């Protein structure tokens, strides 16, 4: 199957999920809830700085999704729409609690220049990086747990970007819009997150 066919299949599957969700299909909601909730809690926690509050924000987000799905027009991906609602609600809660969070960071620094080329690719592929595929994560609990702990240990801004961009597969533009970042700053955060994870992966070799 070609890349175009794969993408077309994914689009059709998402459209079907949206239609079924609008029709009140509990099975589709359950699938989406299971798929996205762990990442939603992880992203919300980077803003509210409390897992318990992040869980509350996640639940509030799902209620908003169910309430407003009828008006979803597909201008963004379904996941992008869900996470935008989540981030807005988390920021509202953070402001209410007197907490201010910024995802902006400074320049790239020498560590990034040493690790990546001018196109954002690894100059030298880290050991075990190729092992991080959905199939192998499912099969290898130790690696999955290591990656989860590694992601939770990196700075909040980096964590939010890598969860949205890599784990959830959102387009760069969707990540930038959801987090209020420029494209350049989003890429810096993503590179820094990858660099941190690279160091963690090296511990397994």
Secondary structure, 3 states (H helix, E strand, C coil): CCHHHHHHHHHHHHHHHHHHHHCCCHHHHHHHHHHHHHHHHHHHHHHHCCHHHHHHHHHHHHHHHHHHHHHCCCCCCHHHHHHHHHHHHHHHHHHHCCCCCCCCCCCCCHHHHHHECCCCCECCCCCCHHHCCHHHHHHCHHHHHHHHHHHHHCCHHHHHHHHHHHHCCCCHHHHHHHHCCCHHHHHHHHHHHHHHHHHHHHCCC
